[in-house]
Amino acid sequence: MSLLLESEAQFRSRATEIGLSQETIQAIKDAGASTLSALAFAVGQPGTPIVSQEVDNFLRAALGRDPTLAENNGVRRLAFEAQTRSE
């Protein structure tokens, strides 16, 4: 597995690059997904399609509110990148 997938700094960097707010990033980390690989498992089973509803469920629990479309899209993109980097 790539070391980038296990790096908290890489997670924060990529999340920032794709436009997630620092508040959202911190909430995701506080929910236990502080690396790309942890996020991939938090929103589904790596190697299977990422389901928007699963991402919404995770974000709702992490944020304490309904996620925005941009937050859902950003997290799905991060999870997708984590899956494709590990293959």
ROLUM-26593 format. One record per residue (C-alpha): residue number from 0; z, y, x. Coordinates in nm, 2 decimals, decimal comma. Each point is the difference from the previous one (the first is absolute). Layout:
REM residues N
R   k     pz     py     px
R NUM      Z      Y      X
...
REM end
This chain:
REM residues 87
R   k     pz     py     px
R   0   0,00   0,00   0,00
R   1  -0,09   0,34   0,13
R   2   0,29   0,21   0,14
R   3  -0,13   0,29  -0,20
R   4   0,08  -0,18  -0,32
R   5   0,37  -0,02   0,11
R   6   0,03   0,36   0,12
R   7   0,19   0,25  -0,22
R   8  -0,17   0,28   0,18
R   9  -0,34  -0,14  -0,07
R  10   0,09  -0,04  -0,37
R  11   0,12   0,37  -0,02
R  12  -0,31   0,12   0,19
R  13  -0,25  -0,19  -0,22
R  14   0,18   0,10  -0,33
R  15   0,00   0,36   0,11
R  16  -0,37  -0,02   0,10
R  17  -0,10  -0,13  -0,35
R  18   0,19   0,27  -0,17
R  19   0,34  -0,14  -0,12
R  20   0,27   0,26   0,00
R  21   0,30  -0,04   0,24
R  22   0,22  -0,04  -0,31
R  23  -0,21  -0,30  -0,12
R  24  -0,02  -0,15   0,34
R  25   0,38   0,02   0,04
R  26   0,05  -0,15  -0,35
R  27  -0,22  -0,29   0,09
R  28   0,19  -0,05   0,33
R  29   0,33   0,02  -0,18
R  30  -0,13  -0,27  -0,24
R  31  -0,04  -0,24   0,30
R  32  -0,36   0,05   0,08
R  33   0,02   0,18   0,34
R  34  -0,30  -0,16   0,16
R  35  -0,35  -0,08  -0,11
R  36   0,07  -0,38  -0,01
R  37   0,31   0,05  -0,20
R  38  -0,19   0,22  -0,25
R  39  -0,27  -0,26  -0,03
R  40   0,26  -0,26  -0,11
R  41   0,18   0,26  -0,22
R  42  -0,30   0,05  -0,22
R  43  -0,14  -0,35  -0,01
R  44  -0,09  -0,31   0,20
R  45  -0,21   0,09   0,30
R  46  -0,35  -0,16  -0,02
R  47  -0,02   0,05  -0,37
R  48  -0,15   0,30  -0,19
R  49   0,24   0,30  -0,02
R  50   0,08   0,05  -0,37
R  51   0,05   0,37  -0,11
R  52   0,28  -0,11  -0,24
R  53   0,20  -0,17   0,28
R  54  -0,03   0,32   0,21
R  55   0,11   0,21  -0,30
R  56   0,30  -0,23  -0,05
R  57   0,11   0,03   0,36
R  58  -0,05   0,37   0,01
R  59   0,18   0,05  -0,33
R  60   0,30  -0,18   0,15
R  61  -0,02   0,19   0,33
R  62  -0,06   0,35  -0,15
R  63   0,21  -0,03  -0,32
R  64  -0,29   0,13  -0,19
R  65  -0,36  -0,08  -0,09
R  66  -0,23   0,03   0,30
R  67  -0,29   0,23   0,01
R  68  -0,36  -0,14   0,03
R  69  -0,01   0,14   0,35
R  70   0,32  -0,18   0,10
R  71  -0,13  -0,33  -0,15
R  72  -0,33   0,03   0,18
R  73   0,16   0,09   0,33
R  74   0,24  -0,30  -0,01
R  75  -0,28  -0,23  -0,10
R  76  -0,21   0,13   0,29
R  77   0,29  -0,05   0,25
R  78   0,06  -0,35  -0,13
R  79  -0,37  -0,08   0,02
R  80  -0,01   0,12   0,36
R  81   0,30  -0,21   0,08
R  82  -0,17  -0,31  -0,14
R  83  -0,33   0,06   0,18
R  84   0,17   0,07   0,33
R  85   0,19  -0,33  -0,01
R  86  -0,30  -0,21  -0,06
REM end
